[in-house]
Amino acid sequence: MTSYRYKRCVHCKRVYTWQSSGYNCNSQFNDANHCHDCRTAIIYALKSVPVLFKSVWVETNEVDVNTLLEHRKNVLKKAKEDNPNRMIGERVFATLYDMVDPYNINNNYNIEYQGKTYSVTTWSKTPEKNKVQILMEEDIQTGQREPWKDY
């Protein structure tokens, strides 16, 4: 299903349609804040500014799967206690199934733990496939990595 919304451009104040979902909604010119003309100007203005950093997921052993899952459980429990009349949610990833053994279920979670973002992948019947990844900021010029921080 495709959905459009009328918006007013933040810069030129023209009314335009923004496509929030559906085919081609991820076009670089489809923007929630700027009309097509202003978005085009922004894209071409930024072409001369190099990208300095990128985010990468890196496998890590600094924290184990069980610690992160226990932390996730405690965070959700505390959120429910603090907000008893509110629905508590988290980002959901599609569950995958092993094609050979459909009872071997894969789950994925993004977990904030001690100021860092982790991705946890678990398998119900094959725990040796479980893994933890950390979101890192990589300097494109030097290749140095450090944990990603949202400021």
C-alpha positions in Angstrom: 0.0 0.0 0.0 1.3 3.4 -0.9 0.5 6.4 1.3 1.0 10.1 0.4 0.8 13.1 2.7 0.7 16.8 1.9 3.5 18.7 3.6 4.8 22.2 3.5 8.5 22.5 2.6 10.6 23.7 5.6 12.7 25.9 3.3 10.6 27.4 0.5 7.2 26.8 2.2 5.7 25.2 -1.0 3.0 22.5 -0.4 4.2 19.2 -1.8 3.3 15.5 -1.5 5.6 13.2 0.5 5.4 9.5 0.0 5.7 7.8 3.4 5.5 4.2 2.2 5.2 2.0 -0.8 7.2 1.6 -4.0 10.0 4.2 -4.4 9.4 5.8 -1.1 13.1 5.4 -0.4 14.1 7.6 -3.2 16.8 10.1 -2.2 14.5 12.9 -3.5 11.5 11.9 -1.4 11.9 13.8 1.8 9.6 14.4 4.8 10.9 18.0 5.3 11.8 19.3 1.8 10.1 19.5 -1.6 11.7 17.9 -4.6 13.4 21.1 -5.7 14.9 21.9 -2.3 15.9 18.3 -1.7 17.7 18.2 -5.1 19.6 21.4 -4.1 20.6 19.9 -0.8 21.8 16.6 -2.4 23.9 18.5 -5.0 25.3 20.9 -2.4 26.5 18.0 -0.2 28.2 16.1 -3.1 31.4 18.1 -2.5 31.5 17.3 1.2 33.1 14.0 1.8 31.6 11.4 4.1 34.1 10.9 7.0 32.5 8.1 9.0 30.3 5.0 8.5 28.6 2.6 10.9 29.5 -1.0 10.8 28.4 -4.1 12.9 31.4 -6.0 14.3 31.2 -9.4 16.1 32.4 -9.1 19.7 33.0 -11.2 22.7 33.1 -8.4 25.2 29.6 -9.3 26.5 27.8 -12.5 26.1 24.3 -13.3 24.8 22.8 -14.2 28.2 23.9 -11.0 29.8 22.4 -8.9 27.1 19.1 -10.9 27.0 18.8 -10.6 30.8 19.5 -6.8 30.6 16.7 -6.6 27.9 14.3 -8.5 30.1 15.1 -6.2 33.1 14.7 -3.0 31.0 11.2 -4.2 29.7 10.2 -5.2 33.2 11.2 -1.8 34.7 9.4 0.0 31.9 6.2 -1.9 32.6 6.5 -1.2 36.4 7.1 2.6 35.7 4.3 2.8 33.2 1.6 0.2 34.2 -1.1 1.7 32.0 1.1 2.1 28.9 1.9 -0.4 26.2 5.6 -1.1 26.2 7.3 -2.0 22.9 10.6 -2.5 21.2 11.9 -2.7 17.7 10.7 -6.0 16.2 12.7 -8.1 13.7 11.2 -10.8 11.6 11.7 -14.2 13.1 13.5 -16.7 10.8 13.2 -20.4 10.8 15.8 -23.1 9.9 14.6 -24.7 6.6 15.8 -28.2 7.7 14.4 -27.9 11.2 11.4 -25.5 11.4 11.5 -25.7 15.2 15.0 -24.1 15.3 13.8 -20.4 15.6 16.0 -17.4 15.1 15.4 -14.1 17.0 17.2 -10.8 16.7 17.3 -7.9 19.2 19.0 -4.5 19.3 19.9 -3.8 22.9 21.4 -0.7 24.4 23.8 -1.8 27.2 26.3 0.4 29.1 26.1 3.2 26.5 26.7 0.9 23.5 24.4 -0.7 20.9 24.5 -4.4 20.4 22.8 -6.8 18.0 22.0 -10.2 19.5 21.1 -13.1 17.3 19.9 -16.3 18.9 18.8 -19.8 17.7 16.5 -21.9 19.8 18.1 -25.3 19.1 21.6 -24.4 17.9 23.1 -22.0 20.5 26.5 -22.4 18.9 25.2 -20.1 16.1 24.2 -17.3 18.6 26.3 -14.2 18.2 26.7 -10.7 19.5 27.6 -7.7 17.3 28.4 -4.1 18.4 27.6 -1.0 16.4 30.9 0.7 15.6 31.8 4.1 14.0 34.5 3.6 11.4 36.8 6.4 10.3 36.8 6.0 6.5 40.3 7.5 6.1 42.1 5.7 8.9 39.9 2.6 9.4 39.9 3.1 13.1 36.8 2.0 14.9 35.1 3.0 18.2 31.6 2.3 19.6 28.9 4.3 17.9 27.4 7.1 20.0 24.2 9.0 19.2 24.6 12.5 20.6 
